[in-house]
Amino acid sequence: MPGLKKLHLPWNSLGLIGVLIALILFFSFMSDYFFSTVTFRTLVNQIPALTVISVGMTYVLLIGGIDLSVGSVMALSAAVVGVAIADFHLPVLIAIVCGLAVGFIFGVTSGFVSSHWKIPSFVVTLGMLEIARGGSYLVTQSETKYIGDPVAFIGDPVPVVGISAALIAAVSVVIVAQWLLSKTIFGRYMIAIGTNEEAVRLAGINPVSWKIVVFAIAGLLAGLGGVFQLGYLQSADPNAGIGLELSAIAAVVIGGTSLSGGRGSVVNSFFGVLIIAVMQTGLAQLGVSESSKRIITGLVIIAAVLFDQYREPLAARLSGKNKRIPTFDDN
């Protein structure tokens, strides 16, 4: 169904770009300070951690799961890197590897427990959230670890271009992750598992192994988010990332990934991250309180979910087809 396939993905992506442009125009009209190079540079340099975590969340939602632990895992990974540098005086590269390993271990554990024992990932990752958060307090002794110059290169803007190395790395992750999703067998397996796991099993493919791989990637990216956050703040805060899993879910849902699995796009999730970042920055410049910002963000999430319910029937009507057969190429 080539005509429909051409309509489906670009229409969704262009819609998100349209929303992003509308938000920028709105806040530029409402605030004298929003439309400026300083604002945009600050905005994009704040999003690397949320970007990579949203990539992992996209994968998890694609297979019909959810990961509530990513914010706490990010904080624990950052704490491990910070303590390794500040207290144990390890080289920065080795400390970063330790932080990434922590995220990877948590991801593998969540994937194994939820898949092997068939426990809902919601429950498993909720438990892992508490474990990781408690671990971040233990590692840092409930104190912020100030690191400073050794990690400044991660979050500081690169000369001339004005964007951080972390942002460049995060965008690279988005590109690679979208390629894996749309062009590889791994991506097809993720979509198939999220669409009909039993059919995948009957086809002779072990979904347990692939689900563990997906959660491992999400955990690894949460660890990478911790490294980015450490570089941006130049300190390891045990309270960092509280509620970040909700922001990641919001970005992914706004990007059109189905909460029931089987459909999604990493690039569109990135647009979702940008929409959330622009909205939060614009509301802050307008003096909107934190509580009101949370209410508005919640309403946007609900609106995105409702829109998702009507997107497929609308696409089918616009294409002149009554029914639509999903294909792997949609992603």
Secondary structure, 3 states (H helix, E strand, C coil): CHHHHHHHHHHHHHHHHHHHHHHHHHHHHHCCCCCCHHHHHHHHHCCHHHHHHHHHHHHHHHCCCCCCCHHHHHHHHHHHHHHHHHCCCCCHHHHHHHHHHHHHHHHHHHHHHHHHCCCCHHHHHHHHHHHHHHHHHHHHCCCCEECCHHHHHHHCECCCCCCEHHHHHHHHHHHHHHHHHHHCHHHHHHHHHHHCHHHHHHCCCCHHHHHHHHHHHHHHHHHHHHHHHHHHHCEECCCCCCCHHHHHHHHHHHCCCCCCCCCCCHHHHHHHHHHHHHHHHHHHHCCCCHHHHHHHHHHHHHHHHHHHHHHHHHHHHHHCCCCCCCCHHHC
